[in-house]
Amino acid sequence: MEGTLTSIGYQALGILVPALCAMAIELLRRRLGLEKMNKLQKELGTKKELAGLAVRFAEQAYKDLHGQEKYDQAAIWLSGQAKQRGIKISDEEVKGLIEASLKTAKEEFAQQWGSIAGK
């Protein structure tokens, strides 16, 4: 009887240990995936914030410039700030981030202007 219980115990361990290992590996894989996703979200947030600052900087520092010239200055500033912080950013990302920031700024301005004009 004792030998049978020991045999059943070993068989149970033979099933449980691989199952627990598989569960632990899956949990670890998911955890690492979430950490990577959080890192990417944080980096994107930083890029968006820098793009907003780049647009405001170009608007204040280069009042006499317009269009492409002002965009170029904002892009140079954004690229430099990202590089200082160790953030890789492509030219396409710079363009997209600046365009998105400009759109947001214009929408905010239009809302504020509308609320002032409506009074």
C-alpha positions as CSV (number, residue, x, y, z in Angstrom):
1,M,0.0,0.0,0.0
2,E,2.8,2.3,0.9
3,G,4.5,1.6,-2.4
4,T,1.3,2.4,-4.3
5,L,0.9,5.8,-2.5
6,T,4.6,6.6,-3.3
7,S,4.0,5.7,-6.9
8,I,0.9,7.8,-7.1
9,G,2.7,10.7,-5.5
10,Y,5.6,10.5,-8.0
11,Q,3.1,10.3,-10.9
12,A,1.3,13.3,-9.5
13,L,4.6,15.2,-9.2
14,G,5.5,14.2,-12.7
15,I,2.3,15.9,-14.0
16,L,2.2,18.9,-11.6
17,V,5.9,20.0,-12.0
18,P,5.8,20.4,-15.8
19,A,2.4,22.1,-15.6
20,L,3.6,24.5,-12.9
21,C,6.8,25.2,-14.9
22,A,4.7,25.9,-18.0
23,M,2.4,28.3,-16.0
24,A,5.4,30.1,-14.5
25,I,7.0,30.5,-18.0
26,E,3.7,31.9,-19.4
27,L,3.3,34.3,-16.5
28,L,6.8,35.5,-16.9
29,R,6.4,35.9,-20.7
30,R,3.2,38.0,-20.1
31,R,4.9,40.0,-17.4
32,L,7.8,40.9,-19.7
33,G,5.4,41.8,-22.5
34,L,3.5,44.2,-20.2
35,E,6.7,45.8,-19.1
36,K,7.8,46.3,-22.7
37,M,4.3,47.8,-23.5
38,N,4.5,50.1,-20.6
39,K,8.0,51.3,-21.6
40,L,6.8,51.9,-25.2
41,Q,3.7,53.9,-23.9
42,K,6.0,56.0,-21.7
43,E,8.4,56.7,-24.5
44,L,5.5,57.7,-26.8
45,G,4.1,60.0,-24.1
46,T,7.6,61.6,-23.8
47,K,7.8,62.1,-27.6
48,K,4.3,63.7,-27.7
49,E,5.3,66.1,-24.8
50,L,8.5,67.0,-26.6
51,A,6.6,67.6,-29.8
52,G,4.2,70.0,-28.1
53,L,7.2,71.8,-26.6
54,A,8.9,71.9,-30.0
55,V,5.8,73.6,-31.5
56,R,5.5,76.1,-28.8
57,F,9.3,76.8,-28.9
58,A,9.2,77.4,-32.6
59,E,6.2,79.7,-32.3
60,Q,7.9,81.8,-29.7
61,A,11.5,81.7,-30.9
62,Y,10.9,82.0,-34.6
63,K,8.0,84.4,-34.9
64,D,9.4,85.8,-38.2
65,L,9.6,82.4,-39.8
66,H,6.6,80.7,-41.5
67,G,5.6,77.3,-42.9
68,Q,8.5,75.0,-43.8
69,E,11.2,77.1,-42.1
70,K,9.3,77.1,-38.8
71,Y,8.6,73.4,-39.1
72,D,12.3,72.8,-39.8
73,Q,13.3,74.6,-36.6
74,A,10.8,72.7,-34.5
75,A,12.0,69.4,-36.1
76,I,15.6,70.2,-35.3
77,W,14.7,71.1,-31.7
78,L,12.6,68.0,-31.2
79,S,15.3,65.7,-32.7
80,G,18.0,67.3,-30.4
81,Q,15.9,67.0,-27.3
82,A,15.1,63.3,-28.0
83,K,18.7,62.6,-28.6
84,Q,19.7,64.2,-25.3
85,R,17.3,61.9,-23.5
86,G,18.5,58.8,-25.4
87,I,15.2,58.4,-27.3
88,K,15.4,57.2,-30.9
89,I,13.2,59.1,-33.2
90,S,12.9,58.9,-37.0
91,D,12.2,61.7,-39.4
92,E,8.8,60.3,-40.1
93,E,8.0,60.3,-36.4
94,V,9.2,63.8,-36.0
95,K,6.9,64.9,-38.8
96,G,3.9,63.0,-37.5
97,L,4.4,64.2,-33.9
98,I,4.8,67.9,-34.9
99,E,1.8,67.7,-37.2
100,A,-0.3,66.1,-34.4
101,S,0.9,68.8,-32.0
102,L,0.1,71.6,-34.4
103,K,-3.4,70.2,-35.0
104,T,-4.0,69.9,-31.2
105,A,-2.8,73.5,-30.7
106,K,-5.0,74.8,-33.5
107,E,-8.0,73.0,-32.1
108,E,-7.4,74.4,-28.6
109,F,-6.9,77.9,-30.0
110,A,-10.1,77.6,-32.0
111,Q,-12.1,76.5,-28.9
112,Q,-10.7,79.3,-26.8
113,W,-11.3,81.9,-29.5
114,G,-14.8,80.6,-29.9
115,S,-15.5,80.9,-26.2
116,I,-14.1,84.4,-26.2
117,A,-16.0,85.5,-29.3
118,G,-19.2,83.9,-28.0
119,K,-19.3,86.2,-25.0
